[in-house]
Amino acid sequence: MASAHPSQPDLSPEDSRAPADMAGADPAAPLLAPTPAFSPLYQQIKSLILRSLQAGEWKPGDMIPSEFDLAARFRVSQGTVRKAIDELATDNLLVRRQGKGTFVATHAEQHIQYRFLRVLPDASAPEAQGPAERRIIECRRLRGPAEVARQLDLKGGDSLVQVRRVLSFSGTPAILEDIWLPGAPFKGLSLETLSSDKGPMYALFEAQFGVRMVRATEKLKAVAADADAAVLLGVEVGHPLLSVERLAYTYNDVPMELRRGLYRTETRHYHNELN
């Protein structure tokens, strides 16, 4: 796909040519990941904004440039930029605030915190149950199982971080989680760091490691508690549990976390909205 020449006039939203790239970028580098020639221009602008998010040009909580400034930067119309931002807002990557501007979404915000929480209390909204009481059982760095490395797009010998924790509500253990993370992006993550932090884990990943989870896929099935899970969750061996395996991705579909949770569901249910 050809890059825009400095003398190129403003492009209409229907134009499929690439917009001007960001200032300072290598002119020999491709502007976008390979896309069909008929890719709408707003999708190309969306990809360029995603590139800036991934590179950390705008961090979670930061206000991004105005539509006017972005339109001038990419040499496209404001309508094209607006449509790209609308999609990123729908994807929960950006947040529009009336009268203030558009900001990079952060897991520190309450409505974002619960975006990945699908097991909810039967009688109330997730916000009403209060924060979970967290007990970090272990955090260790190791050469993980080949199957875990494969899901995280790592080589079999690459370093992994494994975290095991129990989440309780009102003193009752509710969730046992095993979390696998690639070692390189989470250098310095420790038991002490996790135990001392009181906010959402994904907010910690953003603030200290510059990693933001933006989407996830899940697999659910019913299982029976084994001896280890029974002790940690305070149930009998064979007690029915909901198993949820989540693979979470950061920008541009890079897998960044494999999480396997076992949930007690006597007073909780899995909730999802299908559109």
Buried (B, 14 or more C-beta within 10 A) or exposed (E): BEBBEEEBEEBEBEBBBBBBBBEEEEEEEEBBEEBEEEBBBBBBBBBBBBBBBBEEBBEBBEEBBEBEEBBBBBBBBBEBBBBBBBBBBEEBBBBEEEEEEBBBBBBBBEEBBBBBEBBBBEEEEBEEBEEBBBEBEEBEBEEBEEEBBEBBEBEEEBBBBBBBBBBBBEEEBBBBBBBBBBBEBBEEBBEEBBEEBEEBBBBBBBBEBEBBBBBBEBEBEEEEBEEEBBEBBBBEEEBEBBBBBBBBBBBEEBBBBBBBBBBBBEEBEEEEEEE
